[in-house]
Amino acid sequence: MAESSKKQKGSSSTTTAAVHRRHGTSENQPAPIPPSLSSPRSSTLFSSDDQCQRYYSQFCNRVILDPKYIDLEFFNGETFDCYQVFQNSELIEFMSLKLPYFPKLVKVFYNNFKIQDDVLYSEVHKIPIIVDQSFFYSLTKLPSQGVPFEGTLVDDWKIDYSSHDARKMVCNDHADMTGKLLAGSFTFECRIMHYIICRILLPRSINLAQASKEDLILLWALQTGYQIDWAHLVQYQMHKALRANAPLPYPYLVTLFLQHFNVPLDDEPFAKVKRSFSIGAGTVTSFGYRKDMDGHWVRNQDLSPPIPDERTSSPPPQHDVSSSLLTEVLIKLRDL
């Protein structure tokens, strides 16, 4: 409701500016600060009018991507090869991160966010947030060794990488090797990997059922053991979120930053961790898989029908009506 109120007040300011233009007022005159910032707490949110104006013009209505996380209890109880791949890549701790987050402060964080000389800078409630590479690793536990991947094939991989071979590696036997790469054509393990990539590691809100070239390269690199600078890649994704109207990723990570730098959070509205954000058994079954009698995950259509139990008792035999009638007549004759 607070966000809606601010939006209405912002539109009122726009109308006022139009009136000033009609009366000859300079168009370069800065728009007034929204009245909602007049409260004592809101007045500490920004350290300059420029930050405030940018927030209300570019960030206050941004969408925050659903912060997914893996269900450790589920994955530790399974024997998925893809889970072992993520473990070998040192990604489990980041993938299982879950914290309450503060929607307004997440938007303020990105509003003031920049990366300069591999150092992250932001500011919330006038408190500077400065994160260098070593500190970023200590908070996220993301590996920083390997290739600084940014969505396109890097030179070190060009000799070994083939799009066709990568497709054959990740797709099932019936997949089309020439058309669009759909998640439904992946093998069971790659389907799980792709979902985790586009929901946690490089989160997005569109084209979840279709794999991009970037997705294919990452799947290939993970399965062939190539090292990726995941710390760099996550920071790259954060920087991409500064584009106009882009959704904002990693709210759990932003919470880590806010907590470490002692940004006041006690009176801030927050979003709880939702069970629906968990990636576990429910996610796997949504792909069209179930466990068979031996505990193996198989496609629904490949499940064998249940075998009747031979120990089940047979239905009671039906009585012959004519025999019963004869017996009844004989009893009556005897009585006579």
Buried (B, 14 or more C-beta within 10 A) or exposed (E): EEEEEBBEBBEEBEEEBEEEEEEEEEEEEEBEBBEBBEEEEBEBBBBEEEBBBBBBEBBBBBEBBBBBBBBBEBBEEBEBEBBEBBEEBBBBEBBBBBBEBBBBBBBBBBBBBEBEEEBBBBBBBEBEBEBEBEBBBEBBBBBBEBBEBBBEBBEEBEEEBEBEEBBEBBBEEEBEEEEEBEBEBBBBBBBBBBBBBBBBBBBBEEEEEBBBEBBBBBBBBBBEEBBBBBBBBBBBBBBEBBEEEBBBBBBBBBBBBBEEBEBEBEEBEEBEBEEEBBBBBEBBEEBBBEBEEEEEBBEEEEEEEEEEEEEEEEEEEEEEEEEEEEEEEEEEEEEE
